[in-house]
Structure formats: structure tokens, C-alpha cells
Amino acid sequence: MNHPEGKKQFYIATANLLNFANPNRIYYDNAPAYDNKAYEHKLLGLTDLLTKAHADILAVQEVWDADALEALAVSLGFKPEQVIIPLASNDSASPYTKGQGAQNTPAVGIISRFESLETTLLEEIAPKAVIDIPDFGLHTRFNRPPLIVRVDAYGQPITVVTAHLKSKRAFFLRDDNGNLLEDMDDPNIRIRAKLRSLCMRAAEAASIRMSIVERLHHTREPLILLGDMNDVTSSVTTQLMTETGEVNYDKSMRDVALFDAARIQARYGWMKDMAYTHIHQGMPEVIDQLFVSEEFLPDSKFSLGQVERVDYFNDHLKWDYVDRVTDHGIIRAKIRLND
């Protein structure tokens, strides 16, 4: 991993790549394709941003084509085969994409220097998390299926889960051709459309939580959840996935709870005031997040390591919009395993 002092440590980061696609391919009907020049600008800009993170494991969101992500990975010093993004595959043998890349919505992926032990997609919402969305019906499938990859980090298996939850953007009803069926200017309809989005995000969060509990219950194998959660760390939907607060009332919940890496980092004091990963309507917020299981709490009797520090790479969010290759900051954690 090219880390000094022979320590068993690694960097893990998450980055929303803002519709990263192959050149000359339409990904949204209402968005222009990247020409070769725009694609190269995007690739070089993302490379410049992510090189500074030195990530050994990089979770990404909003990717349309595996080929584009592999080009980025190579530019960051990874190998193409270290890219895992099934739902954006450009391989004609792919059962998901037939080689066409992501369709209708972008995919999440993971790039890892560590050997992959397992790859799983969460496509179906867990039955007990299914919600009947107002005027729409049962939300039974993830819009952007989370990706689970178990890696072998210095002999220690670690489960990495990356997600991109439903946004807060109002979900208006449309016909099969994409034509609006509702008046977007009616304030009551707008509220109802936002309620639909909240319900979808809640169902997805609950389903991810159920999967995490199943993996963590009565095991000592660590887990990391990271990605674009589309709401702040203290939000109901994010806390639904982590249940950190439950530990205050029931210490046994440590076994399945997740902890905000930024709050438990060893060097928390000097970093906390710089934390934001997105600017929404002029206000900075942290919607890109990184959570760890009990095994990375230094005071746990089951501790296998600790989060040494968490860094936010967000200076590019101050640039003019046209100069940004992504509208999200990067969050990175440095994790050291016990010797």
C-alpha cells in the first residue's frame, strides 16, 4: 500500500463524480454528452482532486460507464481490474447492462487496492422496509442499488458498503414517456412530491440498515458504510442506517451500530470546523458521509484498529460552477489496524 513505517493502515474515501460518463454518449435525454475535450477536462480534473486523497479504497457515485471509471482509476495508480461497478459495465457480456453502461440513473462503484473477497448488489428493498409511496405504489427496488464489497486488508476482512440514497428533489408523477402528470407550481403538490422522495429515501435507508445488522450481529468483522446519503449526518434517514444514538440507551447496540468517523477520529479537535461536502442553496452541509462499526472504536474491547483522522477536500466547491468537475467534496478517513 506504499505506507511508511510498516504500519497496517489505509485511506478510504468517497466521492460523487457528478455524471461521469464516456465521451459522446447520451446519459440523460436533457443533458448534452461530453465531447472528447469535455471528457478529458473532466477526467483530468477528477484525477487532480482525487490524487490528493491517496485513497486505497475509493467509493464513487454518479458513474455511467465503467470504462470512464477505469480510466480514472488508472490515472490514480490503480489497475483496471481493481474497479468494481457492475451496473455501469461496458462489457457486452454483462447481464445488467449488455455493455451499454448505466441506464436511466448512474451507478455506484468501489475501487480497491485490496483483494476483493465478495461483491454483492442490494437491488431489492428488504420486505420489512417496503413503503407504499403516495400516489405511486410500493417502493420495492433501489433506484441506485448499493454495492457491498468485502476486502482483505492486511489479512483482515472488512466489509465496505457504498450507497447513493434518493435525493430530496421532489418526485413528481410522470407517464411512461416521461411527461409530467402534475402541476409543479402547485405548492400542495410540490409538498406531496417531496414527501414521496422522503419516503423512498427512508425505505432505502431502512433496507440498508437491515442488511448491515445481518452482517454485524454477533460478529467481530468490521464494516464501513460510506457514500452520498443526500441528507445531513443527524437526519432521520441517516440515523436510521446507523442507529448510533441507540448506544446511549443500550450498550449492547454497539455490536450493530455504526459511528460517524469524523466524531470518533483520534485528531477530532482541529478538523471539526472545516467539515462540509456540499453547498445547497448557499449553505454548506455534510451529505457525503463515512461510518464505521464498533471494531474501529479504540475504547471497545473488540477494537481491531482506529480512525486516526478524517479529512474533507472541498476547496473546489468555492470555484465558479463551470469550473467544478464535481459539486461534492471528498471525505477521507485514515484507518490504522492494530499490529
N, C-alpha and C positions, 0 to 999 in steps of 0.2 A: 504493500500500500504506500510505500515510499514515505513513511512517517519516521521522524527522528527518535533516537533514544531507545529503539526497540520495543516501545510500548504497544500494547494491543489497543489501538484507538482508531477511530474512523470519523469522517464527516458525513452527515446525512442532511440533505436539503430538499426543499420542494419549490417548484416554480411553475406558475401558469404562463404558458408560452404564447398566449393570445393568437389563436387561429394559425398555428404553424402548419403550413401545407406545402406540397410540392409546387414548383413553378407551373404556371399555365394550366391549372386545374381549378374548376369552379367548386367551391366548398359550400357556400350559401348562394342561393339564386340572386340575392340582392347585394352581394359583395363581389367586387372585382377580383379576379385571380391575380396572383403575384406574377408579374413578368420576371424574366431572368434577373434583371437588375434589382428589382424589389426583393426577390428571394435572396439574392446574395447579400443585400443590405441587412435583411432580417437575420440570416444565418451568422454573419459576422458580428452583428450587434448582440445576439444572444450568446455567442461564443465569448465575446468580451465580458459580458455581465457574469456568466457562469464560471468562467475561468477563475475568477477571484474567489469563488466559493470552495474550490478544491474538493468537490464532493466525491466520496467513494460510492455513495448511493444517492441517486437523484430521482426523485419522484416528479413527474411532469403532468400537466393538464393542458387541455385545448390543443391537441395534436391531431391532425387529419391524416398524415401519411407517415408510415414507418420509415420510408426512405429518407424523408427530411430529418426525422429524429436520429437516424443512424448517421447521417452526415454531421449533425451537431455533435453526436457522441464521439465520433472520430476526431473532430476538431478539438474536443476536450480531453483527448487521450484515452478514450475507451475503445473497445473493439465492437464492430457491428453486432456480433453475436451476444454482446452484453446488454442489448436493448430488448426489453420485453414490452410489447404493446399490441396484443392480439387484435384489438378492434380497429386498428389503423393499418393493418397489414397490406403491403403491396405485392404479396406473394399470391399468384393465381391459385395456388392450392389451398389457400386459407378458407376454412369452412364459414368464417364470419364475414369476410369482405370480398371473396373471389378476386383479391388483388386490387380492388378499387379504392382502398383506403377507407377511412371512416365515412359513414353515410348519415346525413341528416343532423348529426351532432358530433363534436370532436370527442376523442378518446383520452383516457389517462394511461400513463406508462411508467415504467421503472427502468432505470439504467443502473447496473451494479457491477462493481469490480469483483464482488464476491460470487462464489459459485451459487447458482440457484438450485434449491432442493425441491421446490414446489411452486407451481404457478396456478392460481385459481381466480376466476372471474365471478363476481357476485352479480348475476343477471336478474334473478328473481327476488322480489321483496319477500322477506320471511312472512309466512301466512299470518302470524300474530301481529305483524306490523302493517298489514294492508289497511289502507284508509279509503273510504268512499269519498272521492273528491267532488265537491259541489258542482252539479250540472255536467259532470264529466264521466264519472264512474270509478270503479276500483283502480287504484294505483298499484299494479301488481309487478311491474318491472322497473328496474332502474333506468332512468333516462341516459345516464352515463355510468355504466357498471364499474364499481370499484375493483381494483386489482390487488390481489394478495400474492406476495412473493416471499417465500422462506429462503433465507440466505445462510450460508455457512461463513460466519465472521470469526476467523482465527479458531475454528473448531467449535464455536458456539452458534447453534441455530438461533436465528432471530426472524420473527415474522414481521414483515413490513406491509402495511395496508395503505394504499393511497386512494383518495376519493375526491370527487368534484360534485358537491351537492347542488340540488336545484337552486337557481338564483332567486333573489327577492323580486325579480321583474314580474310584473303582472302577467298571469296566464289567461289570455283571452281565448274564447272558443272560436275555432275555425272549421270550415268544411274540409272535405278530403282534398280539395285543390288549394288549400291554404288561405282561402278568402275569409275575412272576418265575419263573424256571425253576431257580434255585439258592438254597441256604441262605446268606443274607447273614451269618449268625452263625458260619459255619464258617470258622476262621482260614485254612485252606489254600485254600478257595475265594476268600476275600477277597484273598489274595495273588495268586491267578491272575487275578482281576478287575482288580487294579491293574496286573498285567503287560500285560493287554490294552490298557489305557489308554496305558501307556508305549510299546507297540509302535505304536499308532495315531499318537501324537504324534511318534514318531521317523520314521514313514513320511511324515507331513505335512511335518516339518522337512526331510527329505532331498529331497522333491519341490520345496519352495520353493527350496532351495539349488540344485538343478539348473536351475531357471528363472532364478535370479539369475546363475549362472555363464554361461548362454547369453547373457544381456543384457550382462554386463560384459566378457566375454572380448575382448581386443584392441579395446576402445572407450574413449573418453575422456568418455563421457556419465555423469554421476553418478547414483547410486541411493541411496535412503533406504528402509530397512526398519524398520517400527515397528508396535507393537500389543501385544496381550496374549498373551505366549508361554507362560503357565501354568507357567513354571519360571524359576529364577534365571539370571542372565547367564552364570554359569560352568558351567551344567548341560550335560550331553552333548547334549541336543536343541537347545539354543540355539546351542551352539558348532558343531553340525552345520550350522546355517543360515549361520553367519558365517565359520567357519574362520580366525578371527583369529590363533590360535596358530601356524598353519602358516607365517605370515610369518617367525617366528623361525628357521625352518629353510630356507626358500626365499623369498628376497626377491621373486622373480617372482610369488609368490602375491598380492602387493599388488594386482595387476590385477583379481583376482576376490574378494578377501577383503573382509569388512565390519568396521568398527571401532566399538566402543561409544562413542557420542557423549560420554557422561559422562566417559570416560577420556581423551579427546583434546581436551576443551574448553580454550580458552585460559585460563580462570579456574578451573581444576580445584580448586586447593588449598582454597579456602574453601567449596566446595559439597559435598565428598565425604561428610561426616559426616551429612548430612541426608537421604540417599538411601533412600527406601523408597516403594513404591506400593501395598502390600497388607499386611494383617495376617492371617497364617494361624495359627490356634490360638495366638494371643497373641504371635507372633513377627513382627516387621517383615521384609519381603523386597521385592526388586525383581523383579517378574514382567512389568511393563509396560516395554517397552524401545524404544530408538531407536538404530539403527546406520546408519553412513554408509559410502560407498565411498571409495576412495583419493583421489578428486578433492577431498575436503574435509579432507585431511591437509595442514597448512601446510608440512610439510617434503618433500612429494612434488614431483618435477619436473613432474608433471601436475596440480598443485593449481589448482583453479578458485575456491577460497574456503576458509573455515574455520568450525568450530563455535566461536562466541565464548563461549557458556556454555550450561549445561543447568540447568533449574530443576525442582524437584519441588513440586507443590501437593498436600499431604497432610494439612493440619491437620484436615480434616473426618473423617479416619479415627479421630480421638480422640473424636469425639462418640458419644453413645449410638446404638446401631444403628438405632433407629426414626427418628432424626433425619437419617440419611445418605440422600442421593438416589443415591449410588453407593458401593460398597465398595472402589473402586480410586482410587488417586491419579492425578494427571495429570503426565506428563513432557513437558517442552517444551524444544526447542533453538532457540537464536538462531543463524542461519546468515548469514554475510556473504559475498557473492560478490566476487571480485576486480574492480576497476574496469578 
